Amino acid sequence: MKSGNFYGIGLGPGDPELLTIKAVNTIRNADCIFVPKSDTKEESLALQIVEDYVKQKRIITQTYPMTKDKNTLAAAWKKSAEEVRDEVMKGHNVAYLTLGDPMTFSTYIYLLCQLDSLLPKEVIHTLPGITSYNAAACFGNFPLLTGDEKLAVIPVPVNVESLRPVFESFDTVVLMKVAKKLDEVIQLLDDMGIAENGLFASYIGQKDAYVTCDLLSLKGSGRGYMSVMIVKIKGTKGS
């Protein structure tokens, strides 16, 4: 029996209209749809984004544990990859949904690493999606880069002070996973005199989207979840 194909599909930040045409066509042509979901949530945001395109499709929900235990996570990804492998080897075209871009801070990468040893490389395809920071920059009319400017994209570290040399070395800095350290990051920016150079966005592409360039007003707000911060150290900045 001829095997099917596997498609890892980036869905972008949450707005169904930000899906690529290729993503929509691939989802519509798939025999089954794999949908990831954390064990702490009742519904999958990924499935909500594509609900208009998956009617009458066979949906396979994969629940992943929200833990940092490496053995538990490795076992979960191995099991998920084997389920995908089984469908592909039956000749089915399989779509796997993932938020944002599949190759940018995505848990999809762990699944891909497992699939590399389970499926022929020629049947594994990954479709790009719009990253949260690209969407945020466009939503806020906030230029990321011009000319020869340099960009850094990093998760906020435990020691926020270690961001100081990053801000001093790059023209634009994108901060991911800012939730737990939001107040500390804002304080550092204020200390460095660049608190007025940033954009904060959360839930971009979703109904609760929020964006502001008044970073100081965010201190103590608790607005860190599903968020990204862009700091423009030099050059042209949006309003």
C-alpha positions as CSV (number, residue, x, y, z in Angstrom):
1,M,0.0,0.0,0.0
2,K,1.3,3.4,-0.9
3,S,1.8,5.7,2.1
4,G,0.1,9.0,2.6
5,N,1.7,12.3,3.4
6,F,2.1,14.2,6.7
7,Y,1.5,18.0,6.8
8,G,2.5,20.1,9.8
9,I,0.4,23.2,9.4
10,G,1.2,26.6,11.0
11,L,-2.1,28.4,11.8
12,G,-0.7,31.8,12.7
13,P,-1.7,33.7,15.8
14,G,-5.4,32.9,15.9
15,D,-7.3,34.8,13.2
16,P,-8.7,32.2,10.6
17,E,-8.2,34.9,7.9
18,L,-4.5,34.8,8.5
19,L,-4.2,31.2,7.4
20,T,-2.3,30.8,4.1
21,I,-4.3,29.5,1.1
22,K,-2.0,26.5,1.0
23,A,-2.9,25.7,4.6
24,V,-6.6,25.9,4.0
25,N,-6.4,23.7,0.9
26,T,-4.2,21.1,2.7
27,I,-6.7,21.0,5.6
28,R,-9.6,20.6,3.2
29,N,-7.9,17.7,1.3
30,A,-6.6,15.9,4.4
31,D,-8.1,12.5,5.3
32,C,-7.8,13.2,9.0
33,I,-6.8,16.1,11.3
34,F,-4.6,15.8,14.3
35,V,-5.3,18.4,16.9
36,P,-3.0,19.1,19.9
37,K,-4.5,20.1,23.3
38,S,-2.9,20.6,26.7
39,D,-4.3,18.5,29.5
40,T,-5.3,21.7,31.4
41,K,-7.7,22.9,28.7
42,E,-11.1,21.7,27.7
43,E,-11.0,22.9,24.1
44,S,-8.3,23.3,21.4
45,L,-7.7,26.8,20.1
46,A,-6.2,25.2,17.0
47,L,-9.4,23.5,16.2
48,Q,-11.5,26.6,16.8
49,I,-9.3,28.5,14.2
50,V,-10.0,25.9,11.4
51,E,-13.6,24.9,12.4
52,D,-15.0,26.2,9.0
53,Y,-12.6,23.9,7.1
54,V,-12.8,20.6,9.0
55,K,-16.5,19.8,8.8
56,Q,-17.0,16.1,8.1
57,K,-13.4,15.5,8.8
58,R,-12.1,12.8,11.1
59,I,-10.5,14.6,14.1
60,I,-7.9,13.0,16.3
61,T,-7.2,14.9,19.5
62,Q,-3.8,14.4,21.1
63,T,-3.6,15.6,24.7
64,Y,-0.2,16.6,26.0
65,P,0.8,16.9,29.6
66,M,1.7,20.3,31.0
67,T,4.9,19.3,32.7
68,K,8.6,20.0,32.6
69,D,9.5,16.3,33.3
70,K,11.6,15.3,30.2
71,N,10.7,11.6,30.4
72,T,7.0,12.3,30.6
73,L,7.2,14.7,27.6
74,A,9.4,12.4,25.6
75,A,6.9,9.5,26.1
76,A,4.0,11.7,25.0
77,W,5.7,12.9,21.9
78,K,6.7,9.3,21.0
79,K,3.2,8.1,21.4
80,S,1.8,11.0,19.3
81,A,4.4,10.4,16.5
82,E,3.5,6.7,16.4
83,E,-0.2,7.6,16.0
84,V,0.6,9.9,13.1
85,R,2.8,7.2,11.6
86,D,0.1,4.7,11.7
87,E,-2.3,6.9,9.8
88,V,0.2,7.9,7.2
89,M,1.2,4.3,6.6
90,K,-2.4,3.4,6.0
91,G,-2.3,5.7,2.9
92,H,-4.0,8.7,4.6
93,N,-3.0,12.3,4.1
94,V,-2.6,13.7,7.6
95,A,-2.8,17.3,8.7
96,Y,-1.3,18.3,12.1
97,L,-2.4,21.7,13.4
98,T,-0.1,24.0,15.4
99,L,-0.4,27.7,16.4
100,G,1.9,30.3,15.0
101,D,4.8,29.1,12.9
102,P,5.8,25.4,13.2
103,M,9.5,26.2,13.4
104,T,9.5,29.1,15.8
105,F,9.3,28.2,19.5
106,S,6.8,25.5,18.7
107,T,6.2,22.2,20.4
108,Y,5.6,20.9,16.9
109,I,9.4,20.6,16.6
110,Y,9.4,17.8,19.2
111,L,6.9,15.8,17.1
112,L,8.9,16.4,14.0
113,C,12.1,15.1,15.6
114,Q,10.2,11.9,16.4
115,L,8.7,11.6,12.9
116,D,12.1,11.8,11.3
117,S,12.9,8.3,12.5
118,L,9.4,6.9,11.7
119,L,8.5,8.2,8.3
120,P,10.4,8.7,5.0
121,K,11.5,12.3,4.7
122,E,9.8,12.8,1.4
123,V,6.3,12.3,3.0
124,I,6.9,14.9,5.7
125,H,5.9,18.5,4.9
126,T,5.8,21.6,7.0
127,L,3.7,24.6,6.1
128,P,4.7,28.0,7.6
129,G,2.5,30.2,9.6
130,I,2.6,33.9,10.7
131,T,4.4,34.3,14.0
132,S,2.9,36.2,16.9
133,Y,5.5,38.9,16.7
134,N,5.0,39.5,13.0
135,A,1.3,39.7,13.5
136,A,1.8,42.1,16.5
137,A,4.1,44.4,14.6
138,C,1.6,44.7,11.7
139,F,-1.4,45.0,14.0
140,G,0.4,48.0,15.8
141,N,2.0,49.4,12.6
142,F,5.3,49.0,14.4
143,P,8.2,48.5,12.0
144,L,10.5,45.6,12.9
145,L,13.5,46.3,10.7
146,T,14.7,48.7,8.0
147,G,18.0,48.8,6.2
148,D,20.8,47.0,7.9
149,E,19.2,46.7,11.3
150,K,19.6,43.6,13.5
151,L,16.9,41.7,15.1
152,A,17.0,39.4,18.2
153,V,14.1,37.1,19.0
154,I,14.5,35.6,22.5
155,P,12.4,34.1,25.4
156,V,12.6,36.2,28.5
157,P,15.3,34.6,30.8
158,V,15.0,34.0,34.5
159,N,17.5,36.7,35.1
160,V,15.9,39.7,33.4
161,E,19.1,41.8,33.9
162,S,20.8,39.5,31.4
163,L,18.7,41.2,28.7
164,R,20.7,44.5,29.1
165,P,23.5,43.5,26.7
166,V,20.9,42.2,24.2
167,F,19.2,45.6,24.1
168,E,22.6,47.2,23.8
169,S,23.6,45.0,20.8
170,F,20.5,44.9,18.6
171,D,18.3,47.5,16.9
172,T,15.1,45.6,17.6
173,V,14.4,43.0,20.2
174,V,11.4,40.6,20.3
175,L,10.7,39.2,23.7
176,M,8.7,35.9,23.8
177,K,7.3,34.2,26.9
178,V,7.1,37.5,28.8
179,A,4.2,36.6,31.1
180,K,5.9,35.9,34.4
181,K,8.5,38.6,34.1
182,L,6.5,41.5,32.6
183,D,6.9,43.9,35.5
184,E,10.7,43.2,35.7
185,V,11.2,43.7,32.0
186,I,9.3,47.0,32.1
187,Q,11.4,48.1,35.0
188,L,14.6,47.3,33.1
189,L,13.5,49.2,30.1
190,D,12.6,52.1,32.3
191,D,16.1,52.0,33.9
192,M,17.7,52.0,30.5
193,G,15.6,54.9,29.3
194,I,13.9,52.9,26.5
195,A,10.5,52.2,28.0
196,E,8.9,54.4,25.4
197,N,10.4,52.4,22.6
198,G,8.3,49.3,22.8
199,L,5.1,47.7,21.8
200,F,3.2,45.1,23.9
201,A,0.6,42.8,22.3
202,S,-1.5,40.0,23.7
203,Y,-4.0,37.6,22.1
204,I,-3.2,39.0,18.6
205,G,-5.6,37.6,16.0
206,Q,-8.1,36.6,18.7
207,K,-11.2,38.3,20.0
208,D,-9.4,39.6,23.1
209,A,-6.6,41.2,21.2
210,Y,-4.8,44.0,23.0
211,V,-1.9,46.3,21.9
212,T,-0.2,49.3,23.5
213,C,3.0,51.3,23.3
214,D,2.5,52.6,26.8
215,L,4.6,49.9,28.5
216,L,4.7,51.7,31.9
217,S,0.9,51.5,32.2
218,L,1.2,47.7,32.2
219,K,3.1,47.4,35.5
220,G,1.0,45.4,37.9
221,S,-1.7,44.7,35.2
222,G,-1.0,40.9,35.0
223,R,-1.3,41.2,31.2
224,G,1.4,38.8,30.3
225,Y,-0.3,35.6,29.0
226,M,-0.3,34.9,25.3
227,S,1.8,38.0,24.8
228,V,4.8,39.4,23.0
229,M,6.9,42.5,23.4
230,I,8.8,44.3,20.7
231,V,11.4,46.9,21.7
232,K,12.8,49.2,19.0
233,I,16.1,50.5,20.3
234,K,17.1,52.5,17.3
235,G,15.7,53.6,13.9
236,T,12.1,54.0,12.7
237,K,9.5,53.2,15.3
238,G,5.7,53.0,14.9
239,S,3.3,55.1,16.9
